[in-house]
């Protein structure tokens, strides 16, 4: 029974066009910001519960992976655990940004990781950034300024500047996660790496939430229901669909379809949450998406789901 279910799942996903799977996965991840906002929970609370609720499935996947590939050296656990600290920071700060600047804008601003990851690779691995990256960076930064309301134009949200700063710091945390999870290396370690990173991210939510009194271990029934949806749809379903799709696609196609995440978050924020970003913010969002698309088509960077 332990081997039949994964085989059936793999056979099922192989029946579908990988572009459709990637699009559905991106849509699931786009819903994460909606679930967080309507749950009315703090960043620490949403981060803690999404990690805890996703953990049983990740443990099962990690156990299956271990049976297939065998045990690995303990040192390979260090980087995923460190990466999870960045992921936890991302989850907590993004959860704080969403009610302040809006679900769509907060998600778009996470794209700052596109700049930070190559800089980390250049600083620590001596990887020279591509010409496309250098050309796209000014456009992306300009888009961030407009989308975040830093240009002094009208912005959506009760505290847009604080929310934008939190979203940018969340993007930095996510960049640290991507960089460190890449260093964790190895074939046959994907599920275990994500499981370890999830444990570490949940621990960060506790460390940040308990001293500040923002971690709610007993959210009400409606809030808990949205947090379950966040873990199941926004995290597990999105990650599984994208993981099934990306190996069957070119890096360019995969990178481009992943841009549906911020675009979808903006559209869902407008359509479902009644968010009304200003024109300057929408222009900034378009600039960010265009810059990421341009830079991504020239790279085969590792793409993992943030949300």
C-alpha positions as CSV (number, residue, x, y, z in Angstrom):
1,X,0.0,0.0,0.0
2,X,2.9,2.4,0.7
3,X,4.2,2.1,-2.9
4,X,0.9,1.9,-4.8
5,X,-0.4,5.3,-3.9
6,X,2.6,7.3,-5.0
7,X,2.7,5.3,-8.3
8,X,-0.9,6.1,-8.9
9,X,-0.3,9.7,-8.2
10,X,2.6,9.9,-10.6
11,X,0.6,8.1,-13.3
12,X,-2.3,10.4,-12.8
13,X,-0.3,13.6,-13.1
14,X,1.5,12.3,-16.2
15,X,-1.8,12.2,-18.0
16,X,-2.0,16.0,-18.0
17,X,0.0,18.7,-19.9
18,X,2.7,19.9,-17.5
19,X,1.8,23.5,-18.4
20,X,-1.6,22.9,-17.0
21,X,-0.2,21.4,-13.8
22,X,2.1,24.3,-13.4
23,X,-0.7,26.8,-13.9
24,X,-2.9,25.0,-11.4
25,X,-0.1,24.8,-8.9
26,X,0.6,28.6,-9.3
27,X,-3.1,29.3,-8.9
28,X,-3.1,27.2,-5.6
29,X,-0.1,29.2,-4.3
30,X,-1.8,32.5,-5.3
31,X,-4.7,31.6,-3.1
32,X,-2.3,31.5,-0.1
33,X,-2.4,35.2,0.3
34,X,-6.3,35.2,0.2
35,X,-6.5,32.5,2.8
36,X,-4.1,34.4,5.1
37,X,-6.0,37.6,4.8
38,X,-9.5,36.2,5.4
39,X,-8.2,34.2,8.4
40,X,-7.4,37.4,10.2
41,X,-4.5,35.8,12.0
42,X,-1.0,37.1,12.6
43,X,2.0,36.3,10.5
44,X,3.4,34.0,13.3
45,X,0.0,32.2,13.6
46,X,-0.5,31.5,9.9
47,X,3.2,30.5,9.5
48,X,3.1,28.1,12.5
49,X,-0.2,26.4,11.5
50,X,0.7,26.0,7.8
51,X,3.9,24.3,8.7
52,X,2.3,22.1,11.4
53,X,-0.6,21.0,9.2
54,X,1.6,20.3,6.2
55,X,4.1,18.3,8.2
56,X,2.4,14.9,8.3
57,X,2.2,14.7,4.5
58,X,5.8,15.9,4.2
59,X,6.9,13.2,6.7
60,X,5.2,10.5,4.7
61,X,6.9,11.8,1.5
62,X,10.3,12.0,3.2
63,X,9.9,8.4,4.5
64,X,9.0,7.2,1.0
65,X,12.0,9.0,-0.4
66,X,14.3,7.5,2.3
67,X,13.1,4.0,1.4
68,X,13.9,4.6,-2.3
69,X,17.3,6.3,-2.0
70,X,18.5,5.2,1.5
71,X,19.8,7.3,4.3
72,X,22.0,10.4,3.8
73,X,24.7,11.9,5.9
74,X,23.6,14.0,8.8
75,X,25.6,17.0,7.5
76,X,23.1,17.2,4.6
77,X,20.4,18.2,7.1
78,X,22.2,21.4,8.1
79,X,21.5,23.4,5.0
80,X,17.8,22.6,4.9
81,X,17.4,23.5,8.6
82,X,19.2,26.8,8.0
83,X,17.2,27.4,4.8
84,X,14.0,26.8,6.9
85,X,14.9,29.8,9.1
86,X,14.8,32.0,6.0
87,X,11.5,30.4,4.9
88,X,10.0,30.9,8.4
89,X,11.0,34.6,8.2
90,X,9.4,34.8,4.8
91,X,6.1,33.2,6.1
92,X,5.9,35.4,9.2
93,X,6.7,38.7,7.5
94,X,4.6,38.0,4.5
95,X,1.7,37.2,6.8
96,X,2.2,40.6,8.5
97,X,2.5,42.4,5.1
98,X,-0.7,41.1,3.6
99,X,-3.3,43.0,5.8
100,X,-1.2,46.1,5.6
101,X,-0.5,46.5,1.9
102,X,-2.9,43.9,0.3
103,X,-2.6,40.3,-0.7
104,X,-1.6,41.1,-4.3
105,X,1.0,43.7,-3.7
106,X,2.6,41.8,-0.8
107,X,3.0,38.8,-3.1
108,X,4.5,40.8,-6.0
109,X,7.0,42.4,-3.7
110,X,8.4,38.9,-2.8
111,X,9.9,39.0,-6.3
112,X,12.8,41.0,-4.8
113,X,14.4,37.5,-4.2
114,X,15.1,37.5,-8.0
115,X,17.8,40.1,-7.3
116,X,19.0,38.8,-3.9
117,X,19.6,35.1,-4.9
118,X,22.1,35.9,-7.8
119,X,23.9,38.4,-5.5
120,X,24.3,35.7,-2.9
121,X,25.5,33.3,-5.5
122,X,28.0,35.9,-6.7
123,X,29.2,36.7,-3.2
124,X,29.6,33.1,-1.9
125,X,29.9,31.0,-5.0
126,X,31.6,33.4,-7.5
127,X,28.7,32.9,-10.0
128,X,28.6,35.9,-12.3
129,X,25.1,37.3,-12.8
130,X,23.8,37.1,-16.4
131,X,23.5,40.2,-18.6
132,X,19.7,39.7,-18.5
133,X,19.8,39.9,-14.7
134,X,21.8,43.2,-14.9
135,X,19.5,44.7,-17.4
136,X,16.3,43.7,-15.6
137,X,17.4,44.8,-12.1
138,X,16.8,48.6,-12.6
139,X,13.3,47.8,-14.0
140,X,12.5,45.5,-11.1
141,X,13.7,48.0,-8.5
142,X,11.6,50.7,-10.1
143,X,8.6,48.4,-10.1
144,X,9.2,47.7,-6.4
145,X,9.3,51.4,-5.6
146,X,6.0,52.0,-7.4
147,X,4.2,48.8,-6.2
148,X,5.3,49.4,-2.6
149,X,4.0,53.0,-2.6
150,X,7.5,54.3,-1.9
151,X,7.2,57.0,-4.6
152,X,4.6,59.0,-2.6
153,X,1.7,58.0,-4.9
154,X,-1.6,56.7,-3.6
155,X,-1.3,53.2,-2.2
156,X,-3.8,50.6,-1.1
157,X,-3.9,49.4,2.5
158,X,-4.1,50.8,6.0
159,X,-0.3,50.8,6.4
160,X,1.2,50.3,2.9
161,X,4.8,51.4,3.6
162,X,5.2,49.2,6.6
163,X,3.5,46.4,4.7
164,X,5.8,46.9,1.7
165,X,8.9,46.9,3.9
166,X,7.7,43.6,5.6
167,X,7.1,42.1,2.2
168,X,10.5,43.0,1.0
169,X,12.1,41.6,4.1
170,X,10.0,38.4,3.5
171,X,11.5,38.3,0.0
172,X,15.0,38.5,1.5
173,X,14.1,35.6,3.8
174,X,12.8,33.6,0.8
175,X,16.0,34.4,-1.1
176,X,18.0,32.9,1.8
177,X,15.8,29.8,1.7
178,X,16.3,29.3,-2.1
179,X,20.1,29.9,-1.8
180,X,20.6,27.5,1.1
181,X,18.2,24.8,-0.1
182,X,20.2,24.8,-3.3
183,X,23.4,24.1,-1.3
184,X,21.7,21.2,0.4
185,X,22.4,19.5,-2.8
186,X,21.6,16.2,-3.6
187,X,19.4,14.0,-5.7
188,X,17.0,12.0,-3.6
189,X,16.8,14.7,-0.9
190,X,13.9,16.9,-2.2
191,X,11.2,15.7,0.2
192,X,13.5,15.4,3.2
193,X,14.9,18.9,2.5
194,X,11.5,20.4,2.4
195,X,10.4,18.5,5.5
196,X,13.4,19.7,7.5
197,X,12.9,23.3,6.2
198,X,9.3,23.2,7.2
199,X,10.2,22.1,10.7
200,X,12.7,24.9,11.0
201,X,10.2,27.4,9.6
202,X,7.6,26.4,12.2
203,X,10.2,26.8,14.9
204,X,11.0,30.4,13.7
205,X,7.3,31.2,13.9
206,X,7.3,30.1,17.5
207,X,10.5,32.0,18.3
208,X,9.1,35.2,16.8
209,X,5.5,34.7,17.9
210,X,5.8,33.8,21.6
211,X,7.8,36.8,22.8
212,X,5.6,39.2,20.9
213,X,2.4,37.5,22.0
214,X,1.3,37.2,18.4
215,X,1.2,33.4,18.2
216,X,-2.3,32.0,18.6
217,X,-2.2,28.3,19.4
218,X,-6.0,28.1,19.5
219,X,-7.5,30.1,16.7
220,X,-11.3,30.1,16.3
221,X,-13.1,27.7,14.1
222,X,-13.4,30.0,11.0
223,X,-9.7,31.0,11.2
224,X,-8.6,27.5,11.7
225,X,-10.6,26.4,8.6
226,X,-8.8,29.0,6.5
227,X,-5.4,27.9,7.9
228,X,-6.2,24.3,6.9
229,X,-7.0,25.5,3.4
230,X,-3.7,27.4,3.4
231,X,-1.8,24.3,4.3
232,X,-3.6,21.9,2.0
233,X,-4.2,24.1,-1.1
234,X,-1.7,26.9,-0.8
235,X,1.2,24.7,0.3
236,X,0.8,21.0,-0.3
237,X,-1.3,21.0,-3.5
238,X,0.6,23.9,-5.1
239,X,4.0,22.3,-4.3
240,X,3.0,18.8,-5.5
241,X,1.6,20.1,-8.7
242,X,4.5,22.3,-9.5
243,X,7.0,19.5,-8.5
244,X,5.2,17.2,-11.0
245,X,5.2,19.8,-13.8
246,X,8.7,21.4,-13.7
247,X,10.8,18.4,-14.6
248,X,8.7,17.9,-17.7
249,X,9.1,21.5,-18.9
250,X,11.9,23.7,-20.2
251,X,13.4,26.1,-17.6
252,X,12.1,29.0,-19.6
253,X,8.5,27.7,-19.7
254,X,8.6,26.8,-16.0
255,X,10.0,30.2,-15.0
256,X,7.4,32.0,-17.1
257,X,4.4,30.0,-15.7
258,X,5.6,30.6,-12.2
259,X,4.9,34.3,-12.8
260,X,1.2,33.3,-12.6
261,X,1.7,33.4,-8.8
262,X,2.0,37.1,-8.3
263,X,-0.3,37.9,-11.2
264,X,-2.9,35.6,-9.8
265,X,-2.5,37.1,-6.3
266,X,-3.2,40.6,-7.6
267,X,-6.2,39.5,-9.6
268,X,-7.6,37.4,-6.7
269,X,-7.0,40.3,-4.4
270,X,-9.0,42.6,-6.6
271,X,-11.8,40.0,-7.4
272,X,-12.2,38.3,-4.1
273,X,-11.0,40.7,-1.5
274,X,-12.1,44.0,-3.1
275,X,-8.5,45.4,-3.0
276,X,-8.0,48.5,-5.2
277,X,-4.4,49.1,-5.8
278,X,-3.6,52.5,-7.4
279,X,-2.5,52.9,-11.0
280,X,1.1,53.5,-9.9
281,X,1.1,50.3,-7.9
282,X,-0.4,48.3,-10.9
283,X,2.2,49.8,-13.2
284,X,4.9,48.8,-10.7
285,X,3.5,45.3,-10.5
286,X,3.6,45.0,-14.3
287,X,7.2,46.2,-14.2
288,X,8.2,43.6,-11.6
289,X,6.6,40.8,-13.5
290,X,8.1,41.9,-16.8
291,X,11.6,42.1,-15.2
292,X,11.3,38.7,-13.6
293,X,10.1,37.2,-16.9
294,X,13.0,38.8,-18.8
295,X,15.6,37.7,-16.3
296,X,14.1,34.3,-15.8
297,X,14.2,33.4,-19.5
298,X,18.0,33.7,-19.5
299,X,18.5,31.5,-16.4
300,X,17.9,28.0,-15.4
301,X,17.6,29.0,-11.7
302,X,16.1,26.7,-9.2
303,X,12.4,27.6,-8.7
304,X,10.6,26.6,-5.6
305,X,7.3,27.7,-4.3
306,X,7.4,30.5,-1.6
307,X,3.9,30.8,-0.7
